[in-house]
């Protein structure tokens, strides 16, 4: 009997020790080492470059002021023009006929006025000899006044007809270079339709596309060094003058125009240039590709580390591919938060990790 009690006591002791061991294992969860990075903006190095082209700041669209058929084109794209140079002409046949008709109408009106004036003078002479009545004199004078008004109207019609004829010739309104031709000989153009576009050369822009995430490089007056791709020795200073209100849907870049300051004559329209920001600026929050995870639906996420407990929590984020590699975080993460930078697919929610003190580049 004593032997049975001893065996039972021994079994209970073994069970108790086993339970204590399980409690100890649960109380001391496994800690996994993990590489980490502190989320923060990456600096855009002065060496970052953007390729673009030289364009005129101002482009003038010149068109005809009336409907007609183009009979001559005097310029081609790339031609240098001066103010007053003839660019295109329209068929003036119908316009010349209108001028002749207006001239004939004016001559007829003048003849009628002369006749009415003679009749009024004659009635005035007859009235002095009592050979006519005052009513007839007044009637003759009114007829003469009406004829004179008709003459003035016909003179205005002739002036208008001649002015319409002048509209058949399109002339350059400013000095510049022809950047586009929108009408050809034989084509019928509408009033107000652009026929020739002239680029004014007194102010030039370097036009580049800047990633939408690089907001600091799109701020007004941000300085760039602009060089000719064909001759890097030729440089000019540029400042951000205008930024497109919306990013391109395909490339996620914004068209940015840099006003060039006193550019060399080698900066011709259409020349390819390379723009380099002069100073390094902070950009959007950047993370390496190894820090990014993707769920079953394709959504991006990162593991955020609680610095106090070392526990990780999965955080959905909105990210875009960054120029030069990695990802720019659009939303979902704040600067200064620590995230796991490697092995993101083998972690679980609230897992405890030991982390190093890496800093985002």
Residue pairs with C-beta under 8 A, 6 or more apart in sequence:
29 352
30 352
31 310
31 352
31 353
31 354
32 347
32 351
32 352
32 353
32 354
33 353
33 354
33 355
34 305
34 312
34 340
34 342
34 343
34 347
34 353
34 354
34 355
35 340
35 341
35 342
35 343
35 355
35 356
35 358
36 305
36 338
36 339
36 340
36 341
36 353
36 355
36 356
36 357
36 358
37 287
37 288
37 291
37 338
37 339
37 341
37 358
37 359
37 360
38 336
38 337
38 338
38 358
38 359
38 360
39 285
39 287
39 329
39 333
39 334
39 335
39 336
39 337
39 338
39 339
39 360
40 285
40 286
40 335
40 336
40 359
40 360
41 282
41 283
41 284
41 285
41 286
41 335
41 360
42 282
42 283
42 284
42 285
42 286
42 322
42 326
42 360
42 361
43 280
43 281
43 282
43 283
44 214
44 216
44 217
44 277
44 280
44 281
44 282
44 283
45 280
46 276
46 277
46 278
46 279
46 280
47 276
48 276
48 277
48 323
49 274
49 275
49 276
50 208
50 209
50 210
50 274
50 275
50 276
51 208
51 229
51 272
51 273
51 274
51 275
52 206
52 207
52 208
52 209
52 258
52 272
52 273
52 274
52 275
53 206
53 207
53 270
53 271
53 272
53 273
54 204
54 205
54 206
54 207
54 260
54 263
54 267
54 268
54 269
54 270
54 271
54 273
55 199
55 204
55 205
55 206
55 207
55 257
55 269
55 270
56 176
56 177
56 179
56 199
56 200
56 201
56 203
56 204
56 205
56 269
57 200
57 203
57 204
57 205
57 241
57 257
57 259
58 199
58 200
58 202
58 203
59 179
59 197
59 198
59 199
59 200
60 173
60 174
60 176
60 197
60 198
60 199
60 200
61 194
61 196
61 197
62 87
62 170
62 172
62 173
62 194
62 195
62 196
62 197
62 198
63 170
63 189
63 191
63 192
63 193
63 194
63 195
63 196
64 88
64 90
64 167
64 168
64 170
64 189
64 191
64 192
64 193
64 195
65 167
65 191
65 192
66 90
66 164
66 167
66 168
66 191
67 188
67 189
67 190
67 191
68 90
68 91
68 168
68 188
68 189
69 90
69 91
69 186
69 187
69 188
69 189
70 88
70 89
70 90
70 91
70 183
70 184
70 185
70 186
70 187
70 188
70 189
70 195
71 89
71 90
71 91
71 185
72 88
72 89
72 185
73 87
73 88
73 181
73 183
73 184
73 185
74 85
74 86
74 87
74 88
75 81
75 85
75 87
75 88
75 178
75 181
75 196
76 178
76 181
77 178
77 179
77 180
77 181
78 177
78 178
79 177
79 178
80 176
80 177
80 178
81 87
81 172
81 175
81 176
81 177
81 178
81 198
82 172
82 175
83 171
83 172
83 173
83 174
83 175
84 171
84 172
85 171
85 172
86 169
86 170
86 171
87 170
87 171
87 172
87 178
87 195
87 196
88 169
88 170
88 183
88 195
88 196
89 168
89 169
89 170
90 167
90 168
90 169
90 189
91 168
92 165
92 168
95 161
95 164
95 165
95 168
96 165
98 161
98 164
98 165
99 158
99 161
99 162
99 165
101 161
102 154
102 157
102 158
102 160
102 161
102 162
103 158
105 154
105 157
105 158
106 151
106 154
106 155
106 157
106 158
108 154
109 147
109 150
109 151
109 153
109 154
110 151
110 154
112 147
112 150
113 144
113 147
113 148
113 150
113 151
115 147
116 140
116 143
116 144
116 146
116 147
116 148
117 144
117 147
119 140
119 143
119 144
120 137
120 140
120 141
120 143
120 144
122 140
123 132
123 136
123 137
123 140
123 141
124 137
126 132
126 137
127 133
127 134
127 137
170 195
170 196
172 196
172 198
173 198
174 198
174 200
175 200
175 201
176 198
176 199
176 200
176 201
177 198
177 199
177 201
177 269
178 196
178 197
178 198
178 199
179 197
179 198
179 199
179 269
180 196
180 197
181 195
181 196
181 197
182 193
182 194
182 195
182 196
182 197
183 189
183 193
183 195
183 196
189 195
199 269
201 269
203 259
204 260
204 263
204 267
204 269
205 241
205 242
205 257
205 258
205 259
205 260
206 224
206 226
206 236
206 238
206 257
206 258
206 260
206 273
206 275
207 255
207 256
207 257
207 258
208 255
208 256
208 258
208 275
209 248
209 251
209 253
209 254
209 255
209 256
210 217
210 218
210 243
210 253
210 254
210 256
211 252
211 253
211 322
211 323
211 328
212 247
212 252
212 253
212 254
212 320
213 252
213 283
213 284
213 320
213 322
213 328
213 330
214 281
214 283
214 284
214 323
215 283
215 284
216 222
216 281
216 282
216 283
217 240
217 256
217 277
217 281
217 283
218 240
218 243
218 254
218 256
219 240
220 239
220 240
220 241
221 239
221 240
222 239
222 240
222 277
222 281
223 237
223 238
223 239
223 277
223 278
223 279
224 237
224 238
224 239
224 240
224 258
224 275
224 276
224 277
224 278
225 235
225 237
225 238
225 275
225 276
225 278
226 235
226 236
226 237
226 238
226 258
226 260
226 263
226 273
226 274
226 275
226 276
227 233
227 234
227 235
227 236
227 273
227 274
227 276
228 234
228 235
228 266
228 267
228 271
228 272
228 273
229 271
229 272
229 273
229 274
230 271
230 272
231 266
232 274
234 264
234 266
234 267
236 260
236 261
236 262
236 263
236 264
236 267
237 260
237 261
238 258
238 259
238 260
238 261
238 275
239 258
239 259
239 261
240 256
240 257
240 258
240 259
241 257
241 258
241 259
242 256
242 257
243 254
243 255
243 256
243 257
244 254
244 255
244 256
246 254
247 253
247 254
248 254
248 255
252 320
258 275
260 267
267 273
283 328
284 328
284 329
284 330
285 328
285 329
285 333
285 334
285 335
285 360
286 322
286 326
286 327
286 328
286 329
286 360
286 361
287 302
287 319
287 326
287 327
287 329
287 333
287 339
287 341
287 360
288 325
288 326
288 327
288 341
289 325
289 326
289 327
290 341
290 342
290 344
291 302
291 327
291 339
291 340
291 341
291 342
291 344
292 300
292 301
292 302
292 319
292 327
292 344
293 300
293 301
293 302
293 303
293 314
293 344
293 345
294 300
294 301
295 301
295 316
299 316
300 316
300 317
300 318
300 319
300 327
301 314
301 315
301 316
301 317
302 314
302 315
302 317
302 332
302 333
302 339
302 340
302 344
303 312
303 313
303 314
303 315
303 339
303 340
303 344
303 347
304 312
304 313
304 314
304 315
304 333
304 337
304 338
304 339
305 311
305 312
305 338
305 339
305 340
305 353
305 355
306 312
306 313
307 338
309 352
310 352
310 353
310 354
310 355
311 350
311 351
311 352
311 353
312 340
312 347
312 349
312 350
312 351
312 352
312 353
313 349
313 350
314 347
314 349
315 332
315 333
315 339
316 332
317 329
317 330
317 331
317 332
317 333
318 329
318 330
318 331
318 332
319 327
319 328
319 329
319 330
320 327
320 328
320 330
321 327
321 328
322 328
333 339
338 355
340 347
340 353
340 355
341 358
347 353
